[in-house]
């Protein structure tokens, strides 16, 4: 298998309790997954400036 088929999207500061719960569940079930951090601050800045 070349790469995991699951991607866990988390905020870039790893602050979300929901992402942590998903991480623990995936880890406990020994499922292969990648973690993709998302900078939520950058997304909000793009939305507020109207360029989206």
N, C-alpha and C positions, 0 to 999 in steps of 0.2 A: 504494500500500500504506500503510495507516494506521499500523500498528505491527508490530514484529518478532514473529514467532511463537515464537521461542526465548527462553527466560529462563534465564540463568546464575545460579544461587543460590550465593553465596559467603559465607564467614564475615565478620562486620563488620570484622574487622581485616585482611582480605585476606591471610591467612597460609597458606592451603591450597595446597600444590604441585599438587594435582589440579585445583583451580579455575584456577590459573595456566596449566596445560597446556591445559585446555579453552578458556580465553580466547585463548591463542595460536592454537590450531587454528581456532576460529571466526573470528578476525581474519584469519588467513592465507587462509582460504577465502572471505573477504569476505561472510560470511553476516550478515545483520542480527540483532542480539540485544540484549536488555536485561539489565542486571546488577541483581540483587536481593540486597542484603546481608541476612544473617540474624544476629541477635545470639545466638550460641550460649550465652553466659553467662546471658542472660535465660531461655532455654529450660530450662537445667539448674536454675535457681532455681525455676521454676514446677514442674518435676517433683519436686524435693526437698521442696517444701512440701505436696505432695499435693493441690493444687487442679486438677490436670489431668484 
